[in-house]
Amino acid sequence: QVQLVESGGGLVQAGGSLRLSCTASGNIFSINVMGWYRQAPGKQRELVAQHGTSGSTNYADSVKGRFTISRDNAKNTVYLQMNSLKPEDTAVYYCFLNNIISQKTYWGQGTQVTASS
């Protein structure tokens, strides 16, 4: 089993910044992908950004140039720096970890991000 603990959500004005953190513990395989999905009210969950242990990253088009994902493999922690936040970024953000070999995906409890106009 893998446990994910998130922190860093909150309320900011549009144009502001927030930094999310997610730390994994438990049965973590050395090759994995960590990242963030988000879900706004009435919308489907969508991938925001992901970061592999190899260093590869992937972003949703809507956040490119504003959000940056990074990770500390020694700490099993992934970060999401969110700049120039827009009201449409308002959502619950969920951290995930996908163990590549087992193909199991684990989820955090979610953290609310609100960018007010």
C-alpha positions in Angstrom: 0.0 0.0 0.0 1.0 3.6 -0.6 -0.2 6.6 1.3 -0.1 10.2 -0.1 -0.3 13.3 2.1 -1.0 16.6 0.4 -0.6 20.2 1.6 -0.5 23.7 0.3 -4.0 24.4 -1.0 -5.9 27.6 -0.1 -7.6 30.7 -1.3 -5.7 33.4 -3.4 -6.7 36.2 -5.6 -6.4 35.8 -9.3 -2.8 36.4 -10.4 -1.5 35.0 -7.1 0.6 31.9 -6.4 0.3 28.7 -4.4 2.6 25.7 -4.0 1.2 22.2 -3.4 3.3 19.4 -1.9 2.6 15.7 -1.8 4.7 13.1 0.1 4.3 9.4 -0.5 5.1 6.6 1.9 4.7 2.8 1.9 5.4 0.3 -0.9 6.8 2.7 -3.5 8.5 1.1 -6.5 11.6 2.9 -7.7 10.1 3.6 -11.1 6.9 5.6 -10.8 5.1 8.6 -11.9 3.8 11.3 -9.5 1.6 14.2 -10.3 -1.6 16.1 -9.9 -5.1 15.8 -11.3 -7.9 18.4 -10.6 -11.6 18.3 -10.5 -13.9 21.3 -10.6 -17.6 21.2 -9.7 -19.6 19.6 -12.5 -16.5 18.7 -14.5 -14.4 15.6 -15.1 -11.1 15.0 -13.4 -8.3 16.2 -15.6 -4.5 15.7 -15.6 -2.7 18.9 -14.6 0.9 17.7 -14.5 3.0 14.7 -14.0 6.7 13.9 -13.3 8.4 10.6 -13.8 11.4 9.3 -11.8 13.4 9.6 -15.0 12.8 13.3 -15.1 10.2 13.5 -17.8 7.3 15.9 -17.3 3.9 16.5 -18.9 1.5 19.4 -18.5 -2.0 20.2 -19.5 -2.1 22.9 -22.2 -4.1 25.1 -19.9 -1.3 25.4 -17.3 1.8 25.4 -19.5 4.0 28.4 -18.7 2.2 29.0 -15.4 2.6 25.8 -13.4 5.8 23.9 -12.7 6.1 20.4 -11.3 9.2 19.1 -9.6 10.0 16.2 -7.3 12.5 15.1 -4.8 13.0 11.4 -5.3 14.9 11.0 -2.0 11.9 12.4 -0.1 9.3 10.8 -2.4 7.7 14.2 -2.7 6.3 16.0 -5.6 5.6 19.8 -5.8 3.4 21.9 -7.9 4.2 25.6 -8.1 1.2 27.4 -9.5 1.7 31.0 -10.6 -0.6 33.5 -12.3 -3.6 31.6 -11.0 -6.9 32.1 -12.8 -10.5 31.6 -11.5 -10.7 28.6 -13.9 -7.9 26.9 -11.9 -10.3 26.6 -9.0 -10.7 22.9 -8.2 -9.9 20.1 -5.8 -6.3 19.0 -6.7 -5.5 15.3 -6.2 -2.0 14.0 -5.9 -1.4 10.6 -7.5 1.4 8.0 -7.7 1.5 5.3 -10.4 3.8 2.4 -9.8 4.9 1.6 -13.3 5.7 -2.1 -12.8 2.5 -3.0 -10.8 0.4 -0.5 -12.7 -1.4 0.4 -9.5 -2.4 4.0 -8.9 -2.8 5.6 -5.6 -4.5 8.9 -4.7 -4.3 11.6 -2.1 -7.3 13.0 -0.2 -7.4 16.1 -2.3 -6.8 19.8 -1.5 -8.9 22.7 -2.4 -7.4 25.5 -4.5 -9.5 28.6 -5.1 -8.5 31.6 -7.2 -11.0 34.4 -6.7 -11.6 37.1 -9.3 
